[in-house]
Amino acid sequence: MVQIQQASEGAMDHAIGRRRRIGILILAAAAALFIPITDGGFSRASGASAKARPEPHCDRTQFRIVVDVGHSLEAPGATSARGISEYEYNLRLATQIEQALLDIGFGQTTLLVTDGPALPGLFKRVNQARALDAQLFLSIHHDSVPESFLKLWDVDGVERHFSDAFKGHSIFVSNDSPEYQGSLRFGRMLGTHMKARGLQYTPHYTEAIMGKRRRQLVDAEAGVYRYDQLIVLRHARMPAVLLEAGSIINRDEELESGSSERRASITAAVTSAVEEFCAYTPKMVAKPAPQMRVPKPRGVRQASARSQSHR
């Protein structure tokens, strides 16, 4: 019985071992159907050509971006340390950005120049961007400081205000925007490309001394802040970012902001960010663009309109 049992067990072991070997061979053959390739995808071992995941693609000819010139002739925004209006700085930089985007193939770039008083002009910008079915809205501004920081100095016999307390750019997005995630994505890209070119953002908006102008810093690496109340950001139906390109109330940075080198660096950062953003933006289907109603100015104080329009 023991010999028969041993023989039977030996036969069973042989059969089980044979089945295990067959199972291993089957698994090996199945695994051989797919061989990892360098980009993390898989290729069939049958000799068919490997298909890597498609790279993000940007159709520059179809991508619609609005470059908004902050403020207007009638409501020129801040005044620099040497008496030049913010609007002049905004127009010069935005025009250069527009041309650079056109030069690299973004043929549907629109430079948005708005006239009229501050508050109606803000709603006009939003409506124009909607009518263009823009896929990205970038508003160009230059920064100042609260009045409590201002000091006096003489410029060619004229008394002017200045403040050298802060310098650097800042990027704003609105959490109330229906396209907040897209806005934040572009803001981060822009801040990263600004930083790569040696341009530093200002951290002073996080400080308590800024009072009601204090903002939440949502990306400390890229210098992106939340400013939920800005009309052109919160009411845009597309990713929307406001760039304060530098502080023109700071005497040194005003000169830098007026230089061709500084404008070239910012322009290069913007175009690189737009290229990157475009590549990861899904095609947008054109939709009817509802127009915003401009609130009646009755009961709105001029100071309130100015604080909404700037920053």
Backbone bond lengths (Angstrom), bond angles and torsions (degrees), N, CA, C in turn:
res aa  C-N    CA-C-N  psi(-1)  N-CA   C-N-CA  omega(-1)  CA-C   N-CA-C  phi
1 M - - - 1.460 - - 1.515 111.00 -
2 V 1.356 114.56 -40.46 1.447 118.36 -179.91 1.507 110.38 -64.52
3 Q 1.354 116.82 -41.75 1.460 119.93 179.25 1.513 111.23 -65.37
4 I 1.368 115.33 -42.05 1.466 119.07 179.28 1.521 110.21 -63.71
5 Q 1.397 115.31 -43.17 1.458 119.83 -179.91 1.524 110.24 -63.04
6 Q 1.375 116.82 -42.71 1.453 120.36 179.73 1.514 110.68 -63.98
7 A 1.356 115.50 -40.81 1.466 119.08 178.91 1.512 110.56 -64.99
8 S 1.367 113.69 -41.74 1.471 117.79 179.40 1.521 110.80 -64.26
9 E 1.379 115.34 -42.41 1.463 118.59 179.65 1.520 110.66 -65.67
10 G 1.342 116.41 -37.08 1.459 119.43 178.16 1.505 111.31 -63.77
11 A 1.333 115.88 -41.34 1.469 119.56 178.73 1.519 110.55 -64.44
12 M 1.362 115.06 -40.39 1.459 118.94 179.62 1.518 110.67 -65.62
13 D 1.366 116.78 -43.38 1.461 120.28 178.40 1.519 110.94 -59.97
14 H 1.332 114.65 -40.78 1.474 118.54 179.50 1.523 111.02 -63.19
15 A 1.349 115.29 -42.21 1.475 119.34 -179.17 1.526 110.91 -66.72
16 I 1.367 115.36 -42.49 1.471 119.01 -179.95 1.517 110.19 -64.55
17 G 1.362 115.15 -43.89 1.470 118.59 178.76 1.507 111.47 -61.01
18 R 1.333 116.01 -39.71 1.477 119.67 178.99 1.519 110.87 -63.99
19 R 1.366 116.55 -41.35 1.457 119.61 179.35 1.532 110.97 -66.40
20 R 1.352 116.52 -37.81 1.464 119.64 178.02 1.522 111.04 -62.29
21 R 1.360 114.40 -43.61 1.466 117.76 -179.50 1.523 111.10 -63.30
22 I 1.348 115.39 -39.44 1.470 119.98 178.69 1.532 109.63 -64.15
23 G 1.361 115.08 -42.13 1.470 119.29 179.34 1.511 111.81 -62.33
24 I 1.339 117.15 -42.42 1.461 121.12 179.16 1.513 110.68 -63.14
25 L 1.360 115.38 -41.37 1.471 119.01 178.74 1.520 111.62 -63.29
26 I 1.335 116.19 -38.58 1.476 120.13 179.37 1.527 110.12 -65.53
27 L 1.349 116.37 -44.13 1.464 119.74 178.77 1.512 111.60 -63.43
28 A 1.329 115.99 -40.79 1.467 119.84 179.03 1.517 110.98 -64.04
29 A 1.316 116.25 -39.90 1.466 119.17 179.06 1.518 111.03 -66.48
30 A 1.352 115.78 -39.51 1.466 119.03 178.87 1.522 110.91 -66.48
31 A 1.332 116.76 -40.92 1.463 119.93 179.48 1.507 111.50 -66.24
32 A 1.332 116.54 -32.08 1.471 120.44 -179.01 1.512 112.86 -68.70
33 L 1.348 116.05 -16.29 1.466 118.48 178.10 1.512 111.13 -65.04
34 F 1.344 117.90 -26.63 1.456 121.95 -178.31 1.518 109.49 -126.01
35 I 1.321 116.30 124.53 1.459 122.50 179.78 1.510 108.85 -121.01
36 P 1.330 118.67 124.26 1.473 119.93 179.08 1.524 111.36 -58.81
37 I 1.339 115.57 142.56 1.455 120.76 174.79 1.514 108.27 -118.61
38 T 1.302 116.14 173.77 1.460 120.73 -165.59 1.516 114.61 -62.69
39 D 1.334 119.72 -28.63 1.459 119.39 -175.80 1.509 112.97 -87.70
40 G 1.352 117.38 9.40 1.462 119.30 176.85 1.508 112.55 90.97
41 G 1.327 119.15 -2.05 1.454 121.83 177.64 1.512 109.84 -91.25
42 F 1.363 117.51 -161.56 1.451 121.29 179.79 1.513 109.75 -134.32
43 S 1.350 114.76 150.71 1.458 120.87 179.82 1.514 108.74 -130.19
44 R 1.332 118.49 137.18 1.443 121.22 176.30 1.522 109.83 -69.68
45 A 1.371 115.46 141.94 1.457 120.56 -177.00 1.515 112.02 -82.20
46 S 1.312 117.97 3.61 1.453 121.16 -177.09 1.509 112.59 -74.20
47 G 1.339 117.17 -4.25 1.456 120.11 179.87 1.506 112.34 100.09
48 A 1.354 117.72 -4.65 1.461 120.24 177.78 1.512 108.74 -67.61
49 S 1.311 116.89 151.30 1.460 121.20 -178.00 1.513 110.41 -64.82
50 A 1.337 116.42 137.68 1.458 121.91 -179.21 1.510 109.80 -72.21
51 K 1.344 114.69 136.98 1.462 120.34 178.83 1.523 108.94 -108.99
52 A 1.319 117.32 103.65 1.457 121.34 176.88 1.513 109.37 -75.46
53 R 1.320 115.61 158.71 1.469 119.62 176.83 1.519 109.80 -61.69
54 P 1.324 117.85 137.27 1.465 119.51 -177.22 1.521 112.07 -63.97
55 E 1.306 116.04 138.64 1.447 121.16 177.13 1.531 110.02 -71.74
56 P 1.343 117.08 146.80 1.472 118.87 175.38 1.524 110.09 -55.79
57 H 1.307 115.88 138.45 1.462 120.35 -175.68 1.522 110.10 -123.08
58 C 1.317 115.82 137.70 1.459 121.84 177.45 1.516 109.16 -115.88
59 D 1.312 115.99 120.00 1.465 120.64 174.11 1.520 107.43 -91.75
60 R 1.322 116.03 93.25 1.452 120.63 -174.25 1.524 112.70 -63.44
61 T 1.308 116.30 -29.41 1.472 119.21 -177.23 1.521 111.55 -70.10
62 Q 1.345 116.99 -20.79 1.466 120.47 -176.13 1.520 113.37 -108.35
63 F 1.325 117.12 -11.94 1.460 119.78 -176.38 1.524 109.88 -75.94
64 R 1.320 116.08 127.79 1.459 121.73 -174.03 1.530 110.15 -107.32
65 I 1.338 115.34 113.62 1.462 121.03 179.32 1.518 109.89 -124.08
66 V 1.312 115.69 137.69 1.457 122.36 175.42 1.526 108.50 -107.17
67 V 1.328 116.14 124.29 1.461 122.27 174.24 1.526 106.30 -104.05
68 D 1.305 115.48 108.13 1.461 122.54 -173.63 1.523 111.23 -92.16
69 V 1.322 116.36 127.65 1.467 121.57 175.08 1.526 107.54 -84.31
70 G 1.314 116.56 110.75 1.465 120.18 -177.94 1.518 112.62 -61.77
71 H 1.343 115.67 136.18 1.473 123.63 177.81 1.536 112.16 73.44
72 S 1.307 115.94 -168.24 1.463 121.11 -175.53 1.520 109.04 -154.15
73 L 1.330 115.35 173.72 1.466 119.25 176.93 1.523 111.13 -61.00
74 E 1.327 115.87 -39.14 1.465 120.47 -178.18 1.527 112.26 -75.31
75 A 1.322 116.85 -29.75 1.464 122.10 178.95 1.526 107.09 -130.28
76 P 1.339 117.64 80.33 1.467 121.80 -166.40 1.521 116.02 -78.83
77 G 1.325 118.29 0.09 1.457 119.69 177.20 1.516 112.72 82.77
78 A 1.323 116.43 -145.13 1.463 121.53 -176.90 1.524 110.93 -73.17
79 T 1.331 115.08 165.49 1.463 122.01 174.53 1.519 108.49 -116.23
80 S 1.316 116.46 133.31 1.462 120.80 -175.94 1.527 111.48 -73.21
81 A 1.322 115.88 172.06 1.460 121.55 179.97 1.515 112.66 -61.69
82 R 1.330 116.97 -21.65 1.469 121.17 179.68 1.520 112.68 -110.49
83 G 1.333 116.23 15.47 1.454 120.80 171.16 1.513 116.48 87.83
84 I 1.340 118.38 16.50 1.468 121.49 179.35 1.529 108.87 -97.61
85 S 1.320 116.92 139.57 1.468 120.14 -177.15 1.527 111.23 -72.61
86 E 1.312 114.17 147.38 1.467 120.00 176.34 1.527 111.22 -58.09
87 Y 1.325 115.52 -37.99 1.469 119.76 -177.87 1.530 111.55 -55.14
88 E 1.337 117.50 -37.98 1.463 120.28 179.26 1.522 111.10 -64.01
89 Y 1.321 116.47 -43.08 1.471 120.04 177.24 1.527 110.72 -63.96
90 N 1.322 116.24 -43.88 1.464 120.53 -179.18 1.522 111.57 -61.48
91 L 1.332 116.07 -45.59 1.461 120.82 -177.73 1.527 110.96 -63.35
92 R 1.308 116.35 -42.72 1.470 120.56 -177.67 1.532 110.97 -64.32
93 L 1.334 116.86 -46.58 1.460 120.21 -178.44 1.524 111.47 -70.33
94 A 1.324 117.51 -44.09 1.463 120.76 -178.90 1.526 111.47 -62.95
95 T 1.328 116.97 -38.79 1.463 120.78 178.15 1.523 110.78 -63.14
96 Q 1.324 116.58 -39.89 1.465 120.27 179.05 1.530 110.67 -67.71
97 I 1.320 117.02 -39.59 1.470 120.62 177.59 1.522 110.67 -63.90
98 E 1.335 116.15 -44.87 1.467 119.80 178.53 1.524 110.92 -56.84
99 Q 1.327 117.21 -47.89 1.457 120.80 -177.44 1.530 111.26 -64.24
100 A 1.327 116.71 -39.28 1.463 120.50 179.56 1.528 110.98 -63.91
101 L 1.331 117.13 -40.02 1.460 120.69 178.31 1.529 111.00 -66.49
102 L 1.320 116.83 -41.07 1.463 120.23 176.71 1.529 110.50 -62.70
103 D 1.322 116.39 -39.49 1.464 120.98 -177.35 1.523 112.56 -64.66
104 I 1.326 118.19 -28.76 1.468 119.80 -179.20 1.525 111.94 -100.61
105 G 1.324 116.38 15.18 1.459 119.48 169.78 1.506 117.72 105.45
106 F 1.327 118.94 -1.07 1.464 120.90 177.19 1.529 108.41 -82.83
107 G 1.325 114.72 77.70 1.462 121.56 -171.42 1.511 114.99 -70.35
108 Q 1.329 117.92 -15.19 1.465 120.38 -179.87 1.529 111.35 -104.33
109 T 1.324 115.73 31.79 1.462 120.91 173.96 1.527 109.38 -79.32
110 T 1.314 116.45 133.06 1.465 121.58 -179.54 1.519 109.97 -119.74
111 L 1.328 116.02 126.30 1.461 121.24 172.48 1.524 107.67 -87.72
112 L 1.315 116.42 118.62 1.458 121.48 -175.14 1.523 109.57 -100.55
113 V 1.328 115.75 109.03 1.463 122.74 177.34 1.519 107.13 -112.79
114 T 1.325 116.54 120.41 1.464 121.53 -174.21 1.523 109.76 -114.87
115 D 1.326 115.49 139.09 1.460 119.37 177.26 1.521 109.97 -106.34
116 G 1.314 115.58 176.68 1.458 120.87 175.34 1.511 113.66 92.34
117 P 1.340 116.05 179.09 1.465 122.08 -178.28 1.526 111.77 -67.42
118 A 1.329 114.84 167.53 1.460 121.72 -168.02 1.522 114.50 -60.80
119 L 1.338 117.89 -61.28 1.459 120.53 -170.70 1.534 112.63 -64.05
120 P 1.336 120.39 -50.26 1.469 118.79 177.09 1.527 112.28 -59.88
121 G 1.342 116.44 -32.83 1.451 120.18 180.00 1.514 112.94 -64.25
122 L 1.332 117.32 -32.05 1.458 120.70 179.45 1.526 111.17 -65.39
123 F 1.335 116.54 -44.44 1.461 120.01 179.13 1.533 110.91 -70.00
124 K 1.323 115.66 -31.63 1.461 119.39 177.01 1.530 110.63 -63.41
125 R 1.323 116.61 -40.34 1.469 121.18 178.82 1.525 110.64 -61.71
126 V 1.334 115.22 -46.53 1.461 119.81 -178.92 1.525 110.50 -60.67
127 N 1.333 116.84 -44.86 1.464 120.52 -179.30 1.521 111.90 -64.88
128 Q 1.326 116.91 -38.65 1.461 119.73 179.45 1.524 110.88 -66.55
129 A 1.326 116.68 -41.02 1.466 120.11 178.30 1.524 110.59 -64.01
130 R 1.331 117.31 -39.46 1.466 120.69 177.35 1.532 111.28 -65.68
131 A 1.329 115.95 -42.43 1.464 119.56 -179.68 1.526 111.72 -62.93
132 L 1.326 116.66 -31.15 1.466 121.24 178.48 1.523 111.93 -81.11
133 D 1.338 117.09 -5.54 1.463 122.29 -177.40 1.528 110.16 53.06
134 A 1.328 115.77 44.97 1.457 121.21 -176.16 1.525 111.24 -65.30
135 Q 1.325 115.10 148.59 1.454 122.02 176.26 1.527 112.08 -99.84
136 L 1.325 115.59 -9.18 1.462 121.08 177.38 1.522 108.90 -157.75
137 F 1.335 115.59 137.32 1.461 122.34 179.75 1.518 107.43 -124.27
138 L 1.338 116.63 121.89 1.459 121.77 178.54 1.516 109.10 -124.53
139 S 1.330 116.29 118.05 1.458 121.50 -179.20 1.528 109.41 -102.93
140 I 1.341 116.03 126.84 1.458 122.28 -175.37 1.532 110.42 -99.60
141 H 1.327 115.92 125.34 1.463 122.73 179.12 1.522 109.90 -137.51
142 H 1.336 115.36 170.44 1.460 122.90 169.48 1.516 107.35 -132.18
143 D 1.318 116.04 147.82 1.462 121.31 -164.64 1.529 113.72 -96.54
144 S 1.326 113.83 162.37 1.458 122.87 172.72 1.524 107.67 -136.90
145 V 1.328 117.95 -159.02 1.467 122.03 179.79 1.526 108.75 -137.68
146 P 1.342 117.55 163.31 1.465 119.81 173.14 1.530 111.07 -60.15
147 E 1.299 116.10 154.27 1.466 121.61 -175.73 1.526 113.03 -57.26
148 S 1.314 117.66 -30.07 1.463 120.66 -177.36 1.527 112.68 -64.71
149 F 1.325 117.41 -17.25 1.470 120.70 -179.60 1.531 112.41 -93.19
150 L 1.308 117.81 -8.37 1.459 120.74 -172.22 1.530 112.77 -76.37
151 K 1.329 114.03 142.99 1.458 122.09 174.10 1.529 108.40 -126.11
152 L 1.321 116.36 168.05 1.458 121.11 -178.52 1.524 111.35 -107.24
153 W 1.341 115.17 144.57 1.459 120.29 171.29 1.526 108.61 -150.29
154 D 1.315 115.57 167.23 1.462 121.08 -176.18 1.524 110.16 -99.79
155 V 1.338 115.69 127.53 1.465 121.77 177.33 1.522 107.99 -123.37
156 D 1.325 116.93 103.40 1.471 122.30 179.86 1.528 111.45 52.99
157 G 1.323 114.99 43.87 1.458 120.09 177.07 1.512 114.57 83.11
158 V 1.337 117.40 2.15 1.467 121.65 179.66 1.523 108.81 -113.54
159 E 1.313 116.57 133.07 1.458 121.36 179.16 1.536 109.71 -78.30
160 R 1.337 115.99 122.87 1.460 121.56 -177.90 1.529 110.23 -125.23
161 H 1.329 114.69 160.68 1.458 120.59 175.35 1.523 110.31 -94.52
162 F 1.334 116.07 148.41 1.454 121.40 174.13 1.523 108.88 -152.32
163 S 1.322 115.55 166.56 1.458 122.35 170.48 1.526 107.59 -156.00
164 D 1.321 115.73 119.47 1.458 121.24 178.20 1.526 111.59 -98.49
165 A 1.327 116.28 16.66 1.465 120.77 -175.05 1.522 112.34 -67.08
166 F 1.337 116.86 -37.31 1.460 120.13 -174.76 1.525 110.03 -134.49
167 K 1.328 114.84 154.44 1.455 120.32 173.25 1.533 108.41 -151.97
168 G 1.311 115.26 160.88 1.462 120.09 -179.98 1.520 111.54 117.27
169 H 1.319 115.19 164.61 1.466 120.44 -179.62 1.528 110.34 -92.41
170 S 1.311 116.45 172.56 1.462 122.81 174.29 1.519 109.23 -151.62
171 I 1.317 115.27 151.91 1.465 122.56 -176.55 1.524 107.60 -124.21
172 F 1.342 116.15 132.30 1.459 120.65 -176.30 1.527 111.82 -122.31
173 V 1.339 114.75 141.68 1.459 122.56 171.96 1.523 107.57 -133.96
174 S 1.320 116.41 161.62 1.469 120.97 179.51 1.522 110.19 -112.57
175 N 1.315 115.86 125.94 1.460 120.70 176.49 1.521 111.67 -68.82
176 D 1.336 116.88 -17.69 1.466 121.01 178.57 1.518 112.72 -84.44
177 S 1.311 117.27 -5.08 1.463 120.76 179.45 1.524 110.54 -70.07
178 P 1.336 118.36 139.42 1.465 120.25 175.25 1.525 112.13 -66.00
179 E 1.326 116.50 -13.80 1.467 121.43 178.07 1.528 110.13 -117.88
180 Y 1.335 115.75 45.10 1.468 119.90 -176.81 1.523 112.39 -61.44
181 Q 1.328 117.66 -45.16 1.463 120.16 -177.05 1.522 111.38 -63.08
182 G 1.336 116.76 -41.61 1.452 119.80 176.65 1.524 111.72 -65.98
183 S 1.322 116.11 -38.41 1.468 120.70 177.55 1.519 110.51 -62.70
184 L 1.324 116.12 -45.86 1.460 120.52 179.89 1.524 111.08 -64.11
185 R 1.323 116.23 -39.43 1.474 119.30 178.68 1.526 110.93 -60.23
186 F 1.337 116.65 -48.81 1.461 118.49 -179.95 1.526 110.92 -66.70
187 G 1.332 117.16 -39.30 1.460 120.04 178.37 1.518 111.66 -58.45
188 R 1.314 116.27 -42.11 1.465 120.32 177.91 1.528 111.41 -65.53
189 M 1.317 116.31 -42.51 1.462 119.65 178.37 1.523 110.61 -61.17
190 L 1.326 115.75 -45.06 1.462 120.12 -179.53 1.522 110.96 -62.93
191 G 1.329 116.66 -46.84 1.461 120.17 179.60 1.517 112.55 -61.48
192 T 1.315 116.67 -37.85 1.462 121.22 179.15 1.521 111.14 -65.49
193 H 1.330 116.66 -42.24 1.467 120.22 179.65 1.529 111.11 -72.10
194 M 1.327 117.91 -31.90 1.465 120.24 174.45 1.529 109.58 -64.25
195 K 1.313 116.09 -45.91 1.460 121.42 -179.23 1.526 111.01 -62.18
196 A 1.336 116.89 -39.63 1.465 121.17 -179.71 1.519 112.09 -62.61
197 R 1.324 116.79 -21.58 1.473 121.52 179.53 1.525 112.24 -100.64
198 G 1.325 115.50 16.61 1.457 120.04 175.47 1.512 114.98 80.13
199 L 1.332 118.32 12.76 1.460 122.30 179.91 1.523 109.08 -93.90
200 Q 1.319 117.03 126.17 1.457 122.37 -174.90 1.527 111.16 -104.04
201 Y 1.325 115.02 137.56 1.469 117.90 175.90 1.517 109.71 -83.51
202 T 1.328 116.35 159.27 1.456 121.17 179.01 1.528 109.87 -91.19
203 P 1.333 117.98 131.90 1.465 120.26 179.32 1.524 113.92 -91.82
204 H 1.334 117.53 2.86 1.468 118.66 -169.05 1.523 114.06 -70.62
205 Y 1.329 117.40 -15.76 1.470 118.80 179.29 1.530 112.15 -68.38
206 T 1.315 117.50 -14.05 1.464 120.23 178.23 1.525 112.23 -85.79
207 E 1.323 117.50 -9.96 1.463 120.82 -172.50 1.532 112.34 -84.78
208 A 1.323 115.28 147.10 1.467 121.26 -177.80 1.525 112.04 -62.89
209 I 1.328 117.65 -27.40 1.463 120.76 -179.23 1.523 112.59 -63.86
210 M 1.336 117.41 -13.80 1.468 120.54 179.30 1.527 111.99 -79.32
211 G 1.318 116.80 -10.54 1.466 119.89 175.57 1.515 112.67 58.41
212 K 1.344 116.32 -126.25 1.464 119.95 -177.69 1.518 112.40 -71.33
213 R 1.320 117.90 -9.66 1.460 120.99 176.40 1.525 112.46 -93.76
214 R 1.296 116.85 4.42 1.459 120.63 177.45 1.522 109.30 -66.85
215 R 1.344 116.49 137.68 1.459 121.15 -176.15 1.527 110.78 -129.02
216 Q 1.317 114.61 156.00 1.464 120.59 176.62 1.522 109.53 -84.06
217 L 1.323 115.93 126.87 1.461 121.74 177.43 1.526 107.97 -86.12
218 V 1.329 117.55 112.18 1.465 120.73 -176.23 1.516 112.54 -94.26
219 D 1.320 118.03 -15.16 1.459 121.37 175.00 1.526 108.46 -144.88
220 A 1.335 115.06 104.03 1.463 120.22 -175.18 1.521 112.55 -74.98
221 E 1.326 118.16 -18.42 1.458 121.03 178.30 1.528 110.68 -80.51
222 A 1.328 115.98 -42.30 1.466 120.46 -174.85 1.527 113.39 -95.23
223 G 1.337 117.59 -12.79 1.460 120.32 -179.93 1.511 113.53 75.64
224 V 1.343 116.85 43.62 1.465 121.91 -179.22 1.526 109.01 -104.57
225 Y 1.331 115.65 126.53 1.458 122.85 -179.93 1.528 110.87 -111.69
226 R 1.338 114.35 157.65 1.467 120.70 170.10 1.521 109.74 -92.23
227 Y 1.327 115.00 132.45 1.466 120.77 170.82 1.526 105.32 -140.93
228 D 1.328 115.29 84.92 1.463 121.32 -168.12 1.514 113.89 -67.50
229 Q 1.351 117.88 -27.18 1.459 120.02 -171.39 1.528 114.41 -84.54
230 L 1.297 118.89 -9.53 1.465 119.91 -177.40 1.524 111.27 -62.73
231 I 1.311 116.11 122.49 1.466 121.53 -174.01 1.514 111.90 -59.85
232 V 1.340 117.23 -46.18 1.470 119.30 -175.54 1.521 112.31 -68.71
233 L 1.330 117.91 -16.59 1.461 120.77 177.91 1.523 111.87 -95.61
234 R 1.310 117.44 -45.48 1.468 120.08 -173.38 1.524 112.76 -75.37
235 H 1.358 118.02 -25.70 1.460 120.21 -177.40 1.528 113.48 -101.87
236 A 1.310 117.03 -0.61 1.458 119.43 176.87 1.531 109.39 -70.63
237 R 1.321 116.65 143.93 1.462 121.57 177.81 1.523 111.53 -97.62
238 M 1.316 116.36 15.91 1.452 122.27 178.87 1.530 108.02 -138.96
239 P 1.325 119.57 163.95 1.466 119.52 174.09 1.526 110.45 -52.06
240 A 1.319 116.64 129.96 1.465 121.15 -173.69 1.523 109.83 -137.64
241 V 1.322 115.51 132.85 1.463 122.37 -177.34 1.526 108.72 -135.77
242 L 1.323 116.45 140.75 1.459 121.62 173.51 1.522 108.48 -111.44
243 L 1.327 115.96 126.84 1.460 122.04 178.94 1.521 110.11 -107.87
244 E 1.329 116.19 117.30 1.457 121.55 167.52 1.524 105.66 -88.63
245 A 1.329 117.18 103.61 1.464 121.02 -167.71 1.525 114.07 -74.50
246 G 1.315 117.51 -12.16 1.463 120.83 179.96 1.513 109.77 164.34
247 S 1.329 116.88 166.29 1.456 121.58 -178.49 1.527 109.95 -94.81
248 I 1.331 116.48 109.50 1.470 119.88 -179.06 1.526 112.21 -85.83
249 I 1.322 117.03 -2.64 1.467 119.91 173.74 1.526 109.93 -87.14
250 N 1.324 116.91 -15.59 1.457 122.78 173.01 1.531 108.06 -81.43
251 R 1.318 117.62 124.90 1.461 121.10 -170.12 1.530 112.89 -63.00
252 D 1.322 117.24 -40.05 1.463 119.51 179.09 1.530 111.35 -72.65
253 E 1.333 115.40 -44.34 1.467 117.74 -176.95 1.530 111.67 -71.58
254 E 1.305 117.61 -25.03 1.464 118.72 173.92 1.524 110.09 -60.65
255 L 1.331 117.37 -44.59 1.463 120.83 178.64 1.525 111.02 -64.82
256 E 1.335 116.83 -40.70 1.461 120.57 178.04 1.532 110.87 -63.54
257 S 1.330 115.84 -42.31 1.466 120.07 -178.40 1.523 112.01 -64.23
258 G 1.347 116.15 -28.26 1.456 119.99 179.06 1.508 113.70 -84.94
259 S 1.329 117.61 -4.01 1.467 120.34 -176.71 1.527 111.13 -85.14
260 S 1.331 115.19 149.32 1.462 120.05 178.12 1.525 111.27 -65.64
261 E 1.337 117.27 -31.07 1.463 120.89 -179.67 1.536 110.99 -65.54
262 R 1.327 116.38 -43.71 1.464 119.96 -179.91 1.532 110.19 -65.99
263 R 1.298 117.26 -44.53 1.469 120.01 179.01 1.522 110.65 -62.38
264 A 1.325 117.01 -38.45 1.469 120.24 179.77 1.527 111.11 -64.75
265 S 1.332 116.96 -40.15 1.465 120.76 179.52 1.525 111.25 -65.09
266 I 1.332 116.54 -45.30 1.465 120.32 179.68 1.526 110.30 -65.54
267 T 1.326 116.34 -42.53 1.463 120.69 179.74 1.522 111.01 -61.07
268 A 1.323 117.24 -42.16 1.464 120.94 178.59 1.520 111.14 -64.21
269 A 1.336 116.76 -38.83 1.464 120.45 178.25 1.526 110.83 -65.14
270 V 1.327 116.53 -42.29 1.466 120.41 179.81 1.524 110.95 -64.30
271 T 1.328 117.85 -48.09 1.467 120.22 -177.84 1.527 111.15 -62.86
272 S 1.333 117.63 -38.86 1.462 120.34 177.93 1.526 110.92 -65.03
273 A 1.329 116.33 -41.07 1.468 120.44 178.84 1.524 111.25 -65.97
274 V 1.325 117.06 -40.01 1.470 120.49 178.57 1.526 110.16 -64.54
275 E 1.324 117.46 -43.06 1.471 120.84 177.56 1.523 110.49 -58.16
276 E 1.311 116.33 -46.00 1.468 120.90 -178.78 1.526 111.07 -66.03
277 F 1.314 116.07 -44.10 1.466 120.42 -178.82 1.518 111.04 -65.44
278 C 1.309 116.63 -42.20 1.466 121.32 -179.57 1.522 111.20 -59.24
279 A 1.328 116.96 -39.07 1.463 121.07 -177.48 1.526 112.10 -65.03
280 Y 1.312 117.54 -25.66 1.463 121.24 -177.54 1.524 112.63 -109.41
281 T 1.314 117.01 14.34 1.456 121.29 179.47 1.515 109.68 -100.66
282 P 1.338 118.71 119.08 1.461 119.96 177.48 1.510 111.20 -64.94
283 K 1.325 115.79 152.91 1.459 120.01 179.43 1.525 110.03 -60.21
284 M 1.312 115.23 132.42 1.458 120.68 -179.13 1.521 109.92 -97.99
285 V 1.315 115.27 134.50 1.458 120.20 177.17 1.517 108.62 -87.45
286 A 1.321 116.17 128.41 1.458 120.26 -178.02 1.521 110.49 -60.94
287 K 1.320 116.63 130.97 1.454 122.70 179.59 1.520 108.86 -125.53
288 P 1.333 117.04 153.49 1.463 117.95 174.98 1.517 110.17 -56.95
289 A 1.311 116.30 135.87 1.466 120.61 -176.55 1.524 110.39 -99.91
290 P 1.341 117.26 104.72 1.464 119.24 178.82 1.516 110.44 -65.14
291 Q 1.302 116.51 137.99 1.456 121.90 -178.84 1.520 110.22 -88.55
292 M 1.320 116.13 140.66 1.452 120.98 177.43 1.518 109.97 -84.60
293 R 1.296 115.59 141.42 1.463 120.18 176.34 1.515 109.50 -84.28
294 V 1.308 116.12 130.68 1.463 120.98 178.51 1.522 108.38 -79.30
295 P 1.335 117.66 122.40 1.466 119.22 -179.31 1.519 111.24 -64.59
296 K 1.310 115.21 147.40 1.449 119.82 178.19 1.518 110.14 -65.48
297 P 1.330 117.53 137.06 1.468 119.98 -176.70 1.511 114.11 -68.93
298 R 1.350 118.25 -13.16 1.453 120.63 -177.97 1.526 110.67 -59.14
299 G 1.318 115.81 128.80 1.451 120.58 177.70 1.512 113.91 87.08
300 V 1.333 117.69 -2.65 1.451 120.66 178.89 1.515 108.94 -101.14
301 R 1.300 116.38 119.39 1.460 119.87 -179.31 1.517 110.30 -72.86
302 Q 1.328 116.46 146.38 1.459 120.65 -178.70 1.528 111.20 -60.12
303 A 1.320 117.04 -38.98 1.468 120.29 -179.60 1.521 110.70 -61.72
304 S 1.337 115.94 -38.59 1.465 119.77 179.27 1.517 110.56 -65.64
305 A 1.319 116.65 -42.67 1.474 120.24 179.07 1.515 110.28 -63.46
306 R 1.309 116.64 -38.54 1.466 119.30 -178.10 1.533 110.00 -67.65
307 S 1.332 117.00 -40.68 1.458 119.17 -178.91 1.509 111.65 -68.10
308 Q 1.360 117.93 -30.11 1.449 120.82 176.38 1.505 111.21 -73.62
309 S 1.324 117.03 -37.75 1.460 120.07 -173.01 1.505 112.10 -74.50
310 H 1.335 117.01 -33.39 1.460 120.03 -175.97 1.511 108.85 -102.53
311 R 1.273 120.24 134.20 1.446 125.34 -175.94 1.495 111.01 66.21
